[in-house]
Amino acid sequence: MSTGPSRITVIPGICGGKPCIAGHRVRVSDIVIWHEHQGLTADAIVSQIPGLTLADLHAALAYYYENLDAVREEMRAELAAVDRYQANSKSILRARLSQAKRVS
């Protein structure tokens, strides 16, 4: 039984085509990280994002649990992309710290 339009959307060009909360640029994976990995409560998350409701947050978590493998794979792919970027990019801060150590 549907209670109205879906709270979770997947639209190419919005949030990288990843599942997100309709009307927000908050991905399902963002909610999962904040709630499941960082231990934030639902109330804490909702209080930090204007317009987000508990129903939105619970819809995101329900989507996650219904699509566990797909969402986890998206999260793994995103972490791998970050790792590749960091491995192939020079850190200005790291270079300056290294230079400062040589000078002192």
Secondary structure, DSSP 4 states (H G I P E B T S, - for coil): ---SS-SEE--TTSGGG--EETTS--BHHHHHIIIIIS---HHHHHHHSTT--HHHHHHHHHHHHHTHHHHHHHHHHHHHHHHHHHHHS--HHHHHHHHHHHH-
